[in-house]
Amino acid sequence: MKIGNDLKIFVDRRFLVNSYLLTIEKTCVLIDPGLNAKAIESFIQANHLILVGIILTHGHYDHIGNTFDLARKYQVQVYLHQDEKLVVERHNFAKELNLPIDIDFNFIQYFQDVTLTIGKFVFSILLLKGHTPGGIILRYHNYLFSGDTVFYDSVGRTDLMLGDPKQMEASLKLFYKYCNDTDWILPGHGPNGQWAEIKIHNPYFK
């Protein structure tokens, strides 16, 4: 499966967060809403889609953004790894950025499993600590949603609260073994690309 019509990418102007909307027939799953709610809602409405769930790769504010506005509007669950609970509850950086956030814990469903099924969507989950304690990689066929762990030409910061450079080093080794050359790496910020290309251009994998 190549990157194609089943995937729509949105980028917000403030934090440049990539939000990803996957579709199967008329159902869709949203990954990292960021501040892209208006564009996402317009796309869902224009294409007569049914949102069945929202997944967060990690709990920092720039990725949460409009998540709970969308969760309430569409009455869907927000999926987050159990190890990320402290981040989303106390260290999401909304306060430090002086930005309002309304986290509705009634909509959060924490998980620890290595697979996550939402409607017709089945994701493989790889927990990669370092940027945050519960940051995850989502595999859907040959799409790898890498959050803020791996970017096209860099990797996630480890100097923020609950970051850990040693854990990040171990995670990058796991990531390297996990990827296939034809996988599309779809990061939380910046351009995407196939692994065969990224592992050459990204200095952290040389």
Secondary structure, 3 states (H helix, E strand, C coil): CCCCCCEEEEECCCCCEEEEEEEECCEEEEECCCCCHHHHHHHHHHCCCEEEEEECCCCCHHHHCCHHHHHHHHCCCEEEEHHHHHHHHHCCCCCCCCCCCCCCHHHEEEECCCEEEECCEEEEEEECCCCCCCCEEEEECCEEEEECCECCCCECCCCCCCCCHHHHHHHHHHHHHHCCCCCEEEECECCCEEHHHHHHHCHHHC
